[in-house]
């Protein structure tokens, strides 16, 4: 099961983060590491170390980060000022080991304005095997991926979406016609379950996606799966949060300093 590839959708323009940072949203740092690194570490903690990044807007930033990844993360020695050695490993030597297992990361440019489902279709040649994970590059949680995979294999449908309940951002007053408050709840959980990413798809899902660039995942493919009774919900009741705004970034940074609940590694 550790061979299941992990698709991370990171081609959006991150419009809700504009004004707060000039950095590509997936590269905004929490605890000195980009949020996408945290997402990858969650999967890696469960043995999933093959990643396929669906790039679009800001593709060059993500490519640059991963090209420089080893040099940024580790000490190294370079041979300078002389002839280039035939063995590149002798010209550049990294020291120590990474703080995670070996990752295989494919960075594929799927188009600047391509919709999410169309991005998945463009990645089909990189997705070997019967199934693949799909998630977003800005959402973290202490998802039990072993339980998610077992749930998916058990129901036999084409797709599973991890769902969570999120708190309402205001306090709720319950009062009668006389305006006497009978109950007050501070930021109660909403009764709805939302898509938190951490999805698992069978390969046959790709055959449902047309060749156009404007096929939506959330508006078209997921509703299509619903209509065919092929979409299941995996309920996650632990921690989950997405980083959509500058405020979210600040909250996640505070959590990281206090022992982040999504740090399962």
Secondary structure as GFF3:
##gff-version 3
##sequence-region A 1 265
A	DSSP	beta_strand	5	10	.	.	.	ID=ss1
A	DSSP	three_ten_helix	15	17	.	.	.	ID=ss2
A	DSSP	three_ten_helix	25	27	.	.	.	ID=ss3
A	DSSP	beta_strand	29	30	.	.	.	ID=ss4
A	DSSP	beta_strand	33	34	.	.	.	ID=ss5
A	DSSP	alpha_helix	35	45	.	.	.	ID=ss6
A	DSSP	beta_strand	50	55	.	.	.	ID=ss7
A	DSSP	alpha_helix	59	67	.	.	.	ID=ss8
A	DSSP	alpha_helix	69	73	.	.	.	ID=ss9
A	DSSP	beta_strand	75	78	.	.	.	ID=ss10
A	DSSP	alpha_helix	88	91	.	.	.	ID=ss11
A	DSSP	beta_strand	92	95	.	.	.	ID=ss12
A	DSSP	beta_strand	104	109	.	.	.	ID=ss13
A	DSSP	alpha_helix	116	122	.	.	.	ID=ss14
A	DSSP	three_ten_helix	124	126	.	.	.	ID=ss15
A	DSSP	beta_strand	131	136	.	.	.	ID=ss16
A	DSSP	beta_strand	139	141	.	.	.	ID=ss17
A	DSSP	alpha_helix	145	155	.	.	.	ID=ss18
A	DSSP	beta_strand	159	164	.	.	.	ID=ss19
A	DSSP	beta_strand	171	175	.	.	.	ID=ss20
A	DSSP	beta_strand	181	186	.	.	.	ID=ss21
A	DSSP	beta_strand	194	195	.	.	.	ID=ss22
A	DSSP	beta_strand	199	202	.	.	.	ID=ss23
A	DSSP	three_ten_helix	203	208	.	.	.	ID=ss24
A	DSSP	pi_helix	217	221	.	.	.	ID=ss25
A	DSSP	alpha_helix	222	227	.	.	.	ID=ss26
A	DSSP	beta_strand	231	235	.	.	.	ID=ss27
A	DSSP	beta_strand	240	242	.	.	.	ID=ss28
A	DSSP	alpha_helix	246	257	.	.	.	ID=ss29
###
